[in-house]
C-alpha cells in the first residue's frame, strides 16, 4: 500500500474560496465586495448631503458678521472684522428679542402639552385592550398624512369662533393638535417594548393606573420621551404657516419665523442684509445647541424603541 495515497490533499489542490485570490492572482467577487461597494456609495451620498446642509449654514454665520458690501463683493471670504453690532441691531431694532421670547413661550407650553397628552394617549393605546383601540390609533396616525395647509382656512374660523385668534393660547392649542399624531405614533411603539412584568409588579404593590404611568412607566420611557420632545421642539420652532394665519394682526405676539420673514421683506428696501443674517443665526443656533446637547438621548430613544 502506497502511504502517499492516505495523505490529505495539499492546499494547492483545494479549490479557492470565494473572495480569496485564485490561481491567476485575481480576487473573486463575493458578498463582501458588494457590501463594500454599497457602503462606499452610502458614504459618498452622506458626504454630499452633509455639504449641502452645512455649507449654507456656515455661509449664513459668516454673513452675519459682515456688512452689506462685503456680503455681495466677497461672499465666500471671511469677514474683515467681527461686527457684533449686527446682532444688536437685529435684536433691538428688528425686535428679534421680542419674537425670540414669544417663540420660547409658545414652543415651551406647546411641547409640554404635546408630551403630556401624547404620552398618556400612546400609553393607553399601547398597553390597554378595549373596543375601538385600533380605530383610535389609526385616527391619530392618519393625521400624519394630512397636509396642514389644507386645514388653514377652516382652522382660522374655528380659532376665531373660540375667541383665540391673535393669541398665544390659540397657537399653543393648534401646535399641540398638529404634533399629537407623530407623538402618539412614536410613543405607542415605544411603550409596547417596555416589559409587562414591571407594570404587573407595580399593580401588585398597590399602584393605581395613574400612579403606575407617572411613577413607573414614564421614567422607563425617558429615552423615547426625550427624542420625541426634541423633534417636536425643532418642528414647532421652525413653524411658519400656522402662526402666520393665527397671529397675522398681532405683531407684538409674532414668533421668530414671522419676525425674520418681516426682516427679509424690509431688507429688500433698506438693504440691511447683515441684520437679516444675524437674525437667522439667532434663530438657528438654539436648535443646533439643543440637538448637540441631547444627541445621545435622541439616538438612545430611537434605537431603544426599534427592538422589542
Helices and strands as residue ranges (DSSP letters): G 3-6, G 11-13, H 31-63, H 68-73, H 85-92, H 96-127, H 133-142, G 143-145, G 148-151, H 152-161, H 168-192, H 196-204, H 209-212, I 213-217, H 218-220, H 222-237, H 241-246, G 251-253, H 256-270, H 273-293, H 295-304
